[in-house]
Amino acid sequence: MARRRRKLPQRLMAERMLVSVQTLQRLEAGDATVGLAVLASALHVFGMTQRLAELVAPDTDRTGISEDLARLPKTTHAVSSDELDF
């Protein structure tokens, strides 16, 4: 849709992405076998690389955050005076 909004022909888009028109067509069709590098290249052409960064940002990984929280100790103890010796 982004390519069509910009009135960018597939041939030109594929050239800018350094891929074949067929690969671009597979990407646009949602083919899951298209590599992440192809998607990243399309985002680069559109000036949208920040979107890829947001996908892999640790603070947006809800499952990873949940796993981290599950590994926290269930109880804590008060700091003893021996632990404060520095």
OpenMM code with the backbone's topology and positions (N, CA, C; nanometers):
from openmm import Vec3, app, unit

residues = "MET ALA ARG ARG ARG ARG LYS LEU PRO GLN ARG LEU MET ALA GLU ARG MET LEU VAL SER VAL GLN THR LEU GLN ARG LEU GLU ALA GLY ASP ALA THR VAL GLY LEU ALA VAL LEU ALA SER ALA LEU HIS VAL PHE GLY MET THR GLN ARG LEU ALA GLU LEU VAL ALA PRO ASP THR ASP ARG THR GLY ILE SER GLU ASP LEU ALA ARG LEU PRO LYS THR THR HIS ALA VAL SER SER ASP GLU LEU ASP PHE".split()
positions = [
    Vec3(0.0823, -0.1179, 0.0000),
    Vec3(0.0000, 0.0000, 0.0000),
    Vec3(0.0883, 0.1266, 0.0000),
    Vec3(0.1973, 0.1210, 0.0762),
    Vec3(0.2857, 0.2380, 0.0832),
    Vec3(0.3432, 0.2702, -0.0542),
    Vec3(0.3785, 0.1658, -0.1296),
    Vec3(0.4333, 0.1885, -0.2636),
    Vec3(0.3283, 0.2497, -0.3552),
    Vec3(0.2068, 0.1988, -0.3477),
    Vec3(0.0997, 0.2502, -0.4331),
    Vec3(0.0644, 0.3944, -0.3973),
    Vec3(0.0623, 0.4261, -0.2690),
    Vec3(0.0334, 0.5641, -0.2279),
    Vec3(0.1343, 0.6618, -0.2857),
    Vec3(0.2563, 0.6146, -0.2979),
    Vec3(0.3625, 0.6997, -0.3516),
    Vec3(0.3694, 0.6949, -0.5039),
    Vec3(0.2789, 0.6158, -0.5642),
    Vec3(0.2747, 0.5996, -0.7098),
    Vec3(0.4106, 0.5540, -0.7636),
    Vec3(0.4707, 0.4612, -0.6913),
    Vec3(0.6024, 0.4081, -0.7261),
    Vec3(0.5835, 0.2744, -0.7992),
    Vec3(0.6248, 0.2654, -0.9250),
    Vec3(0.6104, 0.1389, -0.9982),
    Vec3(0.6914, 0.0266, -0.9320),
    Vec3(0.6425, -0.0958, -0.9455),
    Vec3(0.7124, -0.2101, -0.8861),
    Vec3(0.8561, -0.2197, -0.9359),
    Vec3(0.8762, -0.1982, -1.0633),
    Vec3(1.0107, -0.2090, -1.1195),
    Vec3(1.1071, -0.1126, -1.0515),
    Vec3(1.0660, 0.0121, -1.0332),
    Vec3(1.1517, 0.1118, -0.9698),
    Vec3(1.1734, 0.0801, -0.8219),
    Vec3(1.0675, 0.0381, -0.7549),
    Vec3(1.0792, 0.0012, -0.6138),
    Vec3(1.1771, -0.1149, -0.5974),
    Vec3(1.1636, -0.2165, -0.6817),
    Vec3(1.2528, -0.3316, -0.6756),
    Vec3(1.3979, -0.2897, -0.7009),
    Vec3(1.4188, -0.2004, -0.7955),
    Vec3(1.5545, -0.1509, -0.8235),
    Vec3(1.6129, -0.0814, -0.7009),
    Vec3(1.5337, 0.0028, -0.6373),
    Vec3(1.5806, 0.0749, -0.5186),
    Vec3(1.6088, -0.0200, -0.4027),
    Vec3(1.5343, -0.1298, -0.3962),
    Vec3(1.5527, -0.2286, -0.2901),
    Vec3(1.6655, -0.3268, -0.3222),
    Vec3(1.7115, -0.3259, -0.4475),
    Vec3(1.8133, -0.4194, -0.4967),
    Vec3(1.7629, -0.5634, -0.4930),
    Vec3(1.6357, -0.5819, -0.5303),
    Vec3(1.5757, -0.7150, -0.5403),
    Vec3(1.5040, -0.7264, -0.6737),
    Vec3(1.4603, -0.8460, -0.7067),
    Vec3(1.3842, -0.8653, -0.8302),
    Vec3(1.2396, -0.8204, -0.8090),
    Vec3(1.1722, -0.7951, -0.9200),
    Vec3(1.0303, -0.7593, -0.9138),
    Vec3(0.9516, -0.8744, -0.8511),
    Vec3(0.9906, -0.9973, -0.8813),
    Vec3(0.9216, -1.1137, -0.8252),
    Vec3(0.9335, -1.1167, -0.6726),
    Vec3(1.0488, -1.0822, -0.6209),
    Vec3(1.0675, -1.0790, -0.4753),
    Vec3(0.9803, -0.9708, -0.4137),
    Vec3(0.9745, -0.8559, -0.4770),
    Vec3(0.8882, -0.7480, -0.4294),
    Vec3(0.7422, -0.7925, -0.4318),
    Vec3(0.7018, -0.8606, -0.5369),
    Vec3(0.5642, -0.9094, -0.5459),
    Vec3(0.5337, -1.0089, -0.4336),
    Vec3(0.6288, -1.0941, -0.4030),
    Vec3(0.6105, -1.1898, -0.2923),
    Vec3(0.5980, -1.1166, -0.1591),
    Vec3(0.6786, -1.0119, -0.1402),
    Vec3(0.6702, -0.9315, -0.0179),
    Vec3(0.5327, -0.8664, -0.0074),
    Vec3(0.4880, -0.8063, -0.1158),
    Vec3(0.3588, -0.7380, -0.1159),
    Vec3(0.2424, -0.8346, -0.0976),
    Vec3(0.2614, -0.9595, -0.1378),
    Vec3(0.1562, -1.0603, -0.1223),
    Vec3(0.1552, -1.1204, 0.0180),
    Vec3(0.2565, -1.0842, 0.0990),
    Vec3(0.2614, -1.1356, 0.2356),
    Vec3(0.3255, -1.2722, 0.2476),
    Vec3(0.4061, -1.3094, 0.1505),
    Vec3(0.4749, -1.4388, 0.1518),
    Vec3(0.5705, -1.4446, 0.2715),
    Vec3(0.5462, -1.5376, 0.3619),
    Vec3(0.6255, -1.5483, 0.4846),
    Vec3(0.7678, -1.5967, 0.4594),
    Vec3(0.7958, -1.6471, 0.3395),
    Vec3(0.9311, -1.6948, 0.3106),
    Vec3(1.0246, -1.5826, 0.2663),
    Vec3(0.9713, -1.4637, 0.2469),
    Vec3(1.0556, -1.3495, 0.2101),
    Vec3(1.1383, -1.3116, 0.3325),
    Vec3(1.2665, -1.2943, 0.3126),
    Vec3(1.3563, -1.2662, 0.4234),
    Vec3(1.3356, -1.1291, 0.4866),
    Vec3(1.3773, -1.1200, 0.6115),
    Vec3(1.3663, -0.9953, 0.6856),
    Vec3(1.4466, -0.8832, 0.6197),
    Vec3(1.5559, -0.9188, 0.5546),
    Vec3(1.6377, -0.8178, 0.4875),
    Vec3(1.5596, -0.7493, 0.3752),
    Vec3(1.4709, -0.8223, 0.3097),
    Vec3(1.3890, -0.7643, 0.2033),
    Vec3(1.2916, -0.6630, 0.2634),
    Vec3(1.2305, -0.6998, 0.3740),
    Vec3(1.1402, -0.6066, 0.4430),
    Vec3(1.2170, -0.4830, 0.4892),
    Vec3(1.3341, -0.5040, 0.5458),
    Vec3(1.4156, -0.3920, 0.5919),
    Vec3(1.4526, -0.3005, 0.4750),
    Vec3(1.4804, -0.3598, 0.3605),
    Vec3(1.5142, -0.2803, 0.2421),
    Vec3(1.3950, -0.1956, 0.1976),
    Vec3(1.2754, -0.2531, 0.2014),
    Vec3(1.1553, -0.1771, 0.1640),
    Vec3(1.1336, -0.0621, 0.2619),
    Vec3(1.1500, -0.0885, 0.3902),
    Vec3(1.1343, 0.0175, 0.4899),
    Vec3(1.2370, 0.1282, 0.4681),
    Vec3(1.3579, 0.0895, 0.4298),
    Vec3(1.4629, 0.1881, 0.4028),
    Vec3(1.4235, 0.2779, 0.2847),
    Vec3(1.3713, 0.2182, 0.1792),
    Vec3(1.3293, 0.2959, 0.0617),
    Vec3(1.2235, 0.3980, 0.1006),
    Vec3(1.1334, 0.3607, 0.1901),
    Vec3(1.0261, 0.4511, 0.2326),
    Vec3(1.0675, 0.5448, 0.3453),
    Vec3(1.1906, 0.5306, 0.3947),
    Vec3(1.2342, 0.6138, 0.5069),
    Vec3(1.1652, 0.5743, 0.6373),
    Vec3(1.1347, 0.4471, 0.6510),
    Vec3(1.0620, 0.3977, 0.7678),
    Vec3(1.1436, 0.2986, 0.8505),
    Vec3(1.2740, 0.3095, 0.8509),
    Vec3(1.3551, 0.2117, 0.9241),
    Vec3(1.3301, 0.2168, 1.0745),
    Vec3(1.2787, 0.3272, 1.1248),
    Vec3(1.2478, 0.3376, 1.2672),
    Vec3(1.1437, 0.2324, 1.3071),
    Vec3(1.0559, 0.1988, 1.2165),
    Vec3(0.9535, 0.0972, 1.2462),
    Vec3(1.0165, -0.0374, 1.2762),
    Vec3(1.1221, -0.0710, 1.2061),
    Vec3(1.1911, -0.1963, 1.2322),
    Vec3(1.2586, -0.1923, 1.3685),
    Vec3(1.3177, -0.0797, 1.4014),
    Vec3(1.3814, -0.0639, 1.5321),
    Vec3(1.2792, -0.0791, 1.6447),
    Vec3(1.1598, -0.0272, 1.6232),
    Vec3(1.0541, -0.0395, 1.7243),
    Vec3(1.0115, -0.1838, 1.7435),
    Vec3(1.0138, -0.2627, 1.6371),
    Vec3(0.9749, -0.4027, 1.6474),
    Vec3(1.0690, -0.4821, 1.7379),
    Vec3(1.1955, -0.4492, 1.7349),
    Vec3(1.2930, -0.5265, 1.8114),
    Vec3(1.3380, -0.4576, 1.9400),
    Vec3(1.2764, -0.3457, 1.9745),
    Vec3(1.3136, -0.2740, 2.0966),
    Vec3(1.2784, -0.3583, 2.2199),
    Vec3(1.3720, -0.3762, 2.3109),
    Vec3(1.3474, -0.4585, 2.4298),
    Vec3(1.2285, -0.4110, 2.5131),
    Vec3(1.2038, -0.2822, 2.5190),
    Vec3(1.0942, -0.2320, 2.6022),
    Vec3(0.9564, -0.2573, 2.5414),
    Vec3(0.9499, -0.3072, 2.4181),
    Vec3(0.8218, -0.3417, 2.3585),
    Vec3(0.7993, -0.4930, 2.3544),
    Vec3(0.8907, -0.5689, 2.4102),
    Vec3(0.8826, -0.7153, 2.4119),
    Vec3(0.8032, -0.7599, 2.5350),
    Vec3(0.6737, -0.7632, 2.5238),
    Vec3(0.5876, -0.7960, 2.6377),
    Vec3(0.6141, -0.9360, 2.6913),
    Vec3(0.6344, -1.0313, 2.6034),
    Vec3(0.6612, -1.1679, 2.6480),
    Vec3(0.7933, -1.1742, 2.7226),
    Vec3(0.8953, -1.1105, 2.6694),
    Vec3(1.0255, -1.1098, 2.7364),
    Vec3(1.0186, -1.0423, 2.8720),
    Vec3(0.9455, -0.9334, 2.8805),
    Vec3(0.9291, -0.8629, 3.0083),
    Vec3(0.8562, -0.9520, 3.1075),
    Vec3(0.7535, -1.0220, 3.0625),
    Vec3(0.6800, -1.1143, 3.1507),
    Vec3(0.7708, -1.2252, 3.2014),
    Vec3(0.8547, -1.2783, 3.1138),
    Vec3(0.9493, -1.3828, 3.1540),
    Vec3(1.0483, -1.3293, 3.2581),
    Vec3(1.0981, -1.2092, 3.2369),
    Vec3(1.1895, -1.1482, 3.3342),
    Vec3(1.1218, -1.1321, 3.4695),
    Vec3(0.9991, -1.0853, 3.4697),
    Vec3(0.9260, -1.0663, 3.5951),
    Vec3(0.8999, -1.1990, 3.6649),
    Vec3(0.8742, -1.3038, 3.5890),
    Vec3(0.8497, -1.4357, 3.6479),
    Vec3(0.9754, -1.4912, 3.7142),
    Vec3(1.0927, -1.4498, 3.6686),
    Vec3(1.2185, -1.4988, 3.7261),
    Vec3(1.2635, -1.4201, 3.8494),
    Vec3(1.1961, -1.3114, 3.8804),
    Vec3(1.2336, -1.2344, 3.9988),
    Vec3(1.2082, -1.3173, 4.1240),
    Vec3(1.2876, -1.2978, 4.2276),
    Vec3(1.2642, -1.3718, 4.3519),
    Vec3(1.1273, -1.3377, 4.4095),
    Vec3(1.0659, -1.4400, 4.4689),
    Vec3(0.9332, -1.4208, 4.5259),
    Vec3(0.9399, -1.3418, 4.6565),
    Vec3(1.0508, -1.3548, 4.7275),
    Vec3(1.0679, -1.2820, 4.8538),
    Vec3(1.2028, -1.2123, 4.8526),
    Vec3(1.2147, -1.1122, 4.9348),
    Vec3(1.3415, -1.0416, 4.9507),
    Vec3(1.3716, -1.0331, 5.0991),
    Vec3(1.4946, -1.0000, 5.1322),
    Vec3(1.5316, -0.9857, 5.2721),
    Vec3(1.5912, -0.8476, 5.2952),
    Vec3(1.5844, -0.8068, 5.4186),
    Vec3(1.6419, -0.6774, 5.4546),
    Vec3(1.7935, -0.6865, 5.4445),
    Vec3(1.8554, -0.5770, 5.4122),
    Vec3(1.9998, -0.5720, 5.4011),
    Vec3(2.0590, -0.5783, 5.5413),
    Vec3(2.1533, -0.6702, 5.5590),
    Vec3(2.2192, -0.6800, 5.6895),
    Vec3(2.3340, -0.5790, 5.6945),
    Vec3(2.3804, -0.5529, 5.8151),
    Vec3(2.4881, -0.4546, 5.8306),
    Vec3(2.6165, -0.5033, 5.7633),
    Vec3(2.6368, -0.6371, 5.7512),
    Vec3(2.7553, -0.6912, 5.6844),
    Vec3(2.7559, -0.6563, 5.5355),
    Vec3(2.6382, -0.6485, 5.4767),
    Vec3(2.6269, -0.6199, 5.3340),
    Vec3(2.6519, -0.4730, 5.3037),
    Vec3(2.6475, -0.3888, 5.4068),
    Vec3(2.6666, -0.2454, 5.3867),
    Vec3(2.8114, -0.2031, 5.4034),
    Vec3(2.9009, -0.2966, 5.4331),
    Vec3(3.0415, -0.2663, 5.4535),
    Vec3(3.1106, -0.2488, 5.3184),
    Vec3(3.1460, -0.1246, 5.2850),
    Vec3(3.2183, -0.1007, 5.1607),
    Vec3(3.3251, -0.0054, 5.1892),
] * unit.nanometer
topology = app.Topology()
chain = topology.addChain("A")
for resn in residues:
    res = topology.addResidue(resn, chain)
    for name in ("N", "CA", "C"):
        topology.addAtom(name, app.Element.getBySymbol(name[0]), res)
